Amino acid sequence: MMTPARPPQPPCNPAVAGEWKGERGHSWTGWGDPYNAFWCCYGSGVESFSKLADSIYFHRTVNASAAAGVAAAAADAPPELFVNQLVTSSLEWKQQGVVVNQTADMYGPESAARARLVITTADEAGTAHFVLKWRIPAWTDPTAALVKVDGRNASCVPPAPVEGVADSGAQAFYCDLGPEWKSGDVVESFFPFKSRVESINDQRPENSRLKAVLVGPWVMAGVTDGKRNITADPRSIDTLLSMPSSADLVSLRPFTLERGMQNEGPILLTRHAANATLLAVPHPQSPSRAAAMDATFRLVPGADGACSDGSQGVEGGPLLTPGRCVSLEPMGHPGQRLRQQHDGSLTVVAGAGAGVSPSVFTVAACSEPGNLCLLGASAGDKAGASPSIHLLAPAAPQYPLGSRVLKGLDSQYLLVPIGQIIDEHYTTYFEFLDPPAAVSM
């Protein structure tokens, strides 16, 4: 007797915070393997991705014989080439003797998508006759979007809203370009990302505050080990998001002096357990991007400009300069800071509030030429007499592409496009809590 195949399920419940894509605890699949756990949905998934290229371009040609009864002008309508997706790609349109080459960048520093398409014709005269229909996606602001042909702005007018149809004026549409082209013509587009939130499709009252954050075409996943509350007004999502800088990223290796000898410890990384952030040692046999991010910190200016020895330190210039006073923020947990305890041990605390202040360290030259260290101080004490932490090249050299920081009144999250998530623990929904009402004077 045949057992019906179990329907494919997503690797994680999207409404649960703190899972990762390969976890079996909340998913019957988890990651598969080539022999004992190759799930049927892998085949359909691979097929789906391989077919994405089918939808970058479409073409349409009006057939004169099929245009019987239509105005004669319609029968003479030029062929159309649709550009649906911004993907670096090439297309040979054999029927028209045209080749187009597109380059696209979705991860630029401007929070926008850029694309450039070059047209090459095989015609002896170097010309072609067709309408290029360039898609203006719904995730950009059509009033700020730009499409240019050979450096000149094209007129791309969105359709008028349809009365009685919700959001009809905010849908994607096509901008018609051409129809006369010559070899070497260049089409460029610039689409600023719109930021927005969408409520979870769940009518239960306990989930009424859950919302996903979207930036341009991406659903953003928040890096978290379980927490997802944020006190903020989701209607002001544009003001809550910022782009993190990959400058001044470092990894840390503490060392101590015992009997005049330097004892180097393992590279530090952050780990969350029972709502407390701890520092631990990465597992040497399980390298992953999540571990690399946990082992990476960002130097930020010290609070109030005061260094660990009470001085004001060197002002201006790079943070990786001897004499600068700095704090350290875990890469995956913006808003938190490293703190050195009275016994010299290290932990991570909230950057502000919570009654515990972070430590401010002084950048100093190590005994080894060319290396930098941090001079630390136990809570409430002056700086130690010797360097306590070596600064190393960052285990994760940059934030994942497309990252943002979501900042509320009480917490911050690193957001990553969900397609860029590998093995980080994350949530796709945040519980937005109402900020306290402003006190009127």
ABEGO torsion letter per residue (X at the ends): XBBBBBBBBBABBAABBGBBAABAAABAAEBBBAAABBBAAAAAAAAAAAAAAAAABBBBBBBAAAABGBBAAAAABBBBBBBABBBBBBBBBAAAGBBBBBBBBAABAAGBBBBBBBBBBABAAGBBBBBBBBBBBAABBAAABBBBBGGBBBBBBBBBBBBGBBGAAABBBBBBBOABBBBGBBBBBBBBBBBBBBBBBBABAAAAABBBBBBEABBBBBBBAGBABBBBBAAAAAAABBBBBABGBBBBBBBBBBGGBBBBBBBBBBBBBGGBBBBBBBBAABBBAAAAAAABBBBBBBBGGBBAAGBAEBBEEBABBBGBBBBBBBAABBGBBBBBBAAGBBBBBBABEGGBBBBBBBBBBBABBGBBBBBBBBBGBBBBABBABBBBBBABABBBBGBBBBBBAABBBBBBBAAABAABBBBABBBBBBBBBBBBX
